[in-house]
Amino acid sequence: MFDPFLEEETAALPFPLPLPLPGPEPETTPPRPPAARRVRPADAGAGPALPTTPAWLGWFARRLSPGEATLLFGPAEPVERLLELFYAGSAAAGGRLSLIEGANRFPAYRIAERGRAFGIAPETVLKRVRLARAFTAYQLVALVDGWAREIRRTRPTWLVGHELPALFYDDDLPEAEREPLLAHVAATLRTVAETSRRPLLLTGAGGFGRFPGLRAHGPRCFDLWRVAAAPHRLVVDGYRDGGRLTLVTRRPGQLGLEAFDAPGAREEVIAWDARCRPTGRRSRSG
């Protein structure tokens, strides 16, 4: 059982977050890292440095490791909201993403608007997200098989695989093919991560149960994140060190108590139009 208060950070966003939608709880048991494998020296060059600003992007960068995978689990809605911030924040910090989209959900307009809020032109944001999307399970297998060549050509900062198992649950795919194909995808992801020496972020709303073969054949697991939504905020828990990041909506120019190093003010944000709270002290006129 991890302690979510070992480290807690709060960051403000210059735009509103949607209200959360109810959804099933995913499996969040951290995996046992597979045994180490040798990496071919010719492909083991270090990738570009990870952006560490703004501060909340640095929180993510500290929990990503070259050549290994970080797993992001949670309900689909908050996971995708967090990815929008991640894509736009990475682009604003000069990072470049290589993304394989398995669920055909890439909200380009919203990501561009997020980038605009961070002070970067929408076209620049989208240029720094290299997207490949599949519409069938077989297409996704082909994209993963060719990912290493794409990485050598474009040299991205980090890699993202969003909902890669989704297409393998289509009715058109024979059930007998699902597990062998996903095991092949998992093993190929491990090779891609190790040979490219790039951090790999894998997302899944259904946890490990929907990605058979990931534990046994997939990349080494560096960390596991779980994201949840609350009104006007996203909360991300990291299992490796018990860290917690809270992303909150804040009006332009508004400061929270944590900006003044107030003790115990881990998450509190007060709106400009909030009513005064009772303090237990009687007021005096004059």
Secondary structure, DSSP 8 states (H G I E B T S, - for coil): ---TTSEEEEEEESS-------------------------GGG----------SHHHHHHHTT--TTSEEEEES-HHHHHHHHHHHHHHHHHTT--EEEEESSS---HHHHHHHHHHTT--HHHHHHTEEEEE-SSHHHHHHHHHTHHHHHHHH--SEEEEESTTGGGGSTTS-HHHHHHHHHHHHHHHHHHHHHHT--EEEEETTGGGGSTTHHHHS--EEEEEEEEEETTEEEEEETTT-EEEEEEE--TT---GGGGT-TT-SS----TT------S------
